[in-house]
Amino acid sequence: MTLTGREMRSTLSQDGTLTLSLETVAIGDPAENEVIVKVEAAPINPSDLGLLIGPADLSTLAVAGSSLTLRVPESRMAGVAARVGQSLPVGNEGAGTVIAAGRDAKALEGKKVAMIGGGMYADYRRIGVQSVVALPDGATAADGAAMFVNPLTALGFVETARSGGHKAIIHTAAASNLGQMLLKVCRADGIPLINIVRSTQQVDLLRGLGAQYVLNSQDPAFLADLTDAIAATGATIAFDAIGGGSLASDIMTAMEQAATRAMGTYNRYGSDTFKQLYIYGALDLGPTTLNRMAFGFQWSVSGWLLFPFLQKAGPAIAARLRQRVVDELTTTFASAYTRVIGLAEALRPDVLSAYQRKATGEKFLIDPTAG
């Protein structure tokens, strides 16, 4: 069988023009260990926007026939030079119904599955069975659409903290869908969690979910309150979704100040408490500013990405984490969507402007069957 369907693409030209379009593609027969899935649900995550829009200037958004165009500022082109000229499919994860299967995958035919591997903003996705998970009985495509990126990231944070001997975690942009999942995991696993948000509404949201430590980074007493929370919990690891600005530095400074409270004598090199901060997002595209003389010399700031973590963790740990997601799919790892849109609708300027805001409490789901 040969199917044709739409697939969303993002293409960057040498002159900095980013084009978003729906392309018609042919889907060939599945290999013996592949399936073809009719996509019925695919979430819009910040990581998807990183590929879809990248560092483009949203104020330059324009309609070009059935496509959209944006401009990437010249100052940002160096960071995306490797993708110039490539038509890249978008959408990290999704779910739907298996409509065809190769010889070794016949057991999945007709089943609802979740999948990860890119190219999910499409009518159909041909994919290897190693990237597919059958959904539990009664689960919908919407239930399983976001069962990989956010749930496994939340579990990955906890796994990373444990493996490094850290006993409490700090998390920024904590009112996000991912942040709420991390809060539930930490509560269930008995791990103290310091949640950093940017508004009183987000404080109220997380307190309503049972969070003990919720700090508003806009409060004048933020640094002092953060230091107190770190002293109370012993947090020495942080995961930062913001990236730009000085928040990462503030967190490291607060960890150092909490550590020095327990020091008997002054040390010009700071405390001997090792402090780890991982940057895993880029909600702020600006430079990361570190006031390194404020937090001694026992520290590390680096990046954290889900797939390198899973590869390093190994198949046994990855399988254990995936199984937990399946077991708690509609509880701990349930995602709530504020709006469901069709594939073509996702390229309407007003709709794109809405979901690119990444506003707390707003999560969009693409359903290609809706048009």
Summary of the structure (lengths in Angstrom):
residues: 371
radius of gyration: 21.8
end to end distance: 22.8
largest distance: 75.0
contacts: 1227
relative contact order: 0.14
helix: 35%
strand: 30%
